[in-house]
């Protein structure tokens, strides 16, 4: 365990959440489901949980944030806000993949004997997905696929589904036995903080990179393009 006092937050999915964690306990947390508006909601939510936890900015050892995959705007909001707090306070940012964070919020008893498949709605017709063994070690790489293409990319076995992505019908049609997890579909900021607390504290000069898995839903005019290339995730756990 590396960081004693952590501020953790998530805006990568269809929600906005924040928590303050210290020495193995969550001091305060808040969460709201929303399709948009995280940019306006996040900082007031952060300041509210800090106040309720009676933790000053100067008491923070690190900031933890989800790195995606998820909504492009939401991922950017979270990372930019984390970077802002980190620069202002001189503390590092710990990045945690959204799929991993959702996986960690599931019940071990439900995972027993099953492959855990975390699904995040990727809009279009895709889902972001990653499979995990019952001990939460990765059973597949993180990927963006249509529901019909998921079965072939997964290890054999019964499935426990978590997250807000929809693929149950396609997986059942492919012959899988599928059960829905009882855990919330969104990232629990308390779980995010707990994961980050056990991560090695990174250098302040090495902020986490976003995990996108695919290009954004933007069509650039001929000869035009973004000012900088989008950073795509490398193959592996997200």
N, C-alpha and C positions, 0 to 999 in steps of 0.2 A: 504494500500500500504506500503510495507516494505523496498524495496531496491530502492534507488534513481538512481543509475547508474548500468546498467546490460550489460554484454556480453552474447549473446545467440547464440547457433549454433546447427546444426543438420547434422548428417551423417548416421542416421538410415535407410534412404530410398535410392532411386536411385539418390541421389544428395548430394551436399555439400553447406551449407549456413551459414551465420553469420550476426549478427546485433548488433549494439550498441544502447542502449535505455537509455534515461535520462528524468526524470520528465514528463512522458506522451508522449514523442516524440521519434521517431527513428532518430538518428543522422546520421547513415550510415548503409547500408546493401548490401550484395552481395549474389548471388545464382548461382549455376551451376549444370546442370543435368549431371550425370555421373554414369555409372554402377560400376566402380571401380576407385581406385586412390585417394580416400578421405584422406588417411593417408598422402599423399604427398601434397595435396592441402589445407587441413584445416588450419594449422597454418599460412601459408602465407596469406590466406584469412582473418583470424582473425586479424593479424597484419595490414593488409591493411585497414580494416574497422575501427580499432582503430585510425589509423593515419588520415584517412579522417574525422573521428568524432572529432579529436583533443582531444582525451581522453587518458590519460596516464594509464599504468597498475595500478599505485597506486590510481587512481581515482575510480576504480571499487569496487562496494559493494558486488557483487555476480556474479556467473556464472550460466547460465541456459542452460540445455541440454536435448535433447529428450532421453528417456530411453527405447524406443522400444514400441511395437514389430517392427521388421524390419529385415534387413540383419544382421546376427550375427556379422560379422566382423565390419560393420558400427556402430552398437550399441556399441561395445567394443571400437572402435576408439573414438567415441564421449565422452563416459564416462571417458576413460583414459585421454583424453586431458583436459576435465573439471577438473578432479582431479589434474592434473599437474599444471594448472593455480591456482587452489584453494590453493594447498599446498604452491606454491611459493609466493602467495600474501596474504595468511592468511585470505581467504574469503570463504564463504560457496558455495555449489553447490545446485541449485534448479532443481530437475528433473521433467519433464513434459512428460506424455505419448504421443507417436506419434499419436495414434488415436484421442485423445483429441485435440491435436494441429491442426490436419487437420480439425477436426470438427469446431473448432473456427474460421477457415478461410473462412467458407461458409457464404453466404448472408442470413440474417434473413428473408428477403422477400421470398426467395426460400424455406426456411425451414418451413414456415407457413403451417399448415395443413398436414404436412408429417412427417414420421419417417426418420431421417437422418441416413443413413448407410455408415459408413466409411470403406473402403476396402483397404488393403495393400497387394500387391503381395507377397506371401510367398514361391514362387517357388514350386517345386513338383507340386501337383494339388490343393494345398490349398490356401486360402486367410486368412489373419488376418482381423477380423471384429469386429465392435462394433456399436450398434444402439444408437441413441440419440434422445431425444424429441426436439421439436423446440426451447426450452429454453436452450438446450445443456446439460440438466441433462441426465444421462445414462438411456437408455431404455433396455439395455441388458448388460451382462458382456462382457469383451473382450474374443475373442475365435479364434481358428484356425480350419477352417472347409473347406470341399470341397464346391464349389458353389451349388451343388445339395442338400446339407444338410443345407444350410443357412435358407431357408424359414421357416422350422419348429422351428428354434431357435429364430425367430424374433417376436415381437409383431405385431398384425394386423395393416393394414393401407397402404396407398400409400408411396412409398419410394423415397427419394432423395439420389442419390449415389454420394459419393466423394472419392477421393483417386485413386491409380493406379491399384487396384485389379480388376479383371474381373469376374463379376457374373451376369451381366445384363440379358443375355440370359436365364440362369437358373431360375432367379427370375421371369422373364416375363412368362416363360413356366409354372411356378407354379401359375400363375394367378395374380401376382402383377402388379400394375401400377407403372412404374419406370421412373424417370426423372434423367438425369445427371446434377450435379451441375456445375455452370459456374466457380467455384473457381479452382485455380491450383491444380493439383493432389499431389503436394509435400508440405512439411511443409514450411510455410512462416516464416522466422526467426523473422520478425517484430511481427507477431502474437504470436510466441513462447515467445518473450521477454515481450510482454504485459501480457500474462498469468502468467509468472513467477513473474512479478512485483507485482501482487496481492496475491501471495502466501506468507504465513508466512515464514520468513527466518529460515531455519533449522540450527541445530548445525553444526559447522565445523567438528565435529567428527562423523557425520551421513550422509555419502555420499549416493546418491540415488542408488537403486539396478536396474539392468537391467530387462526388461520385455521380456521374450523370447516366452512363450506360448507353445513351443514344443522343443524337443531335436534338436541339429544341424544335418546337413546332413553329419555325420561322422560315419564310421563304425570302431570301435576299435578292434584290434586283440584280440584273446582269452587271457584272463588273464591280459589284459592291459586296460588302461582307462585314462581319464583326471586327472590331478593332483588334481583338486578340482571339486566337483559336480557343475553342472550348476544350477544357481538360476532360478527356474521357477516362473512365475508370480502367485500370489495368485488370486483367483477369485475376480473380481471387475472391476472397471474402469481402463482402461489403457490410 
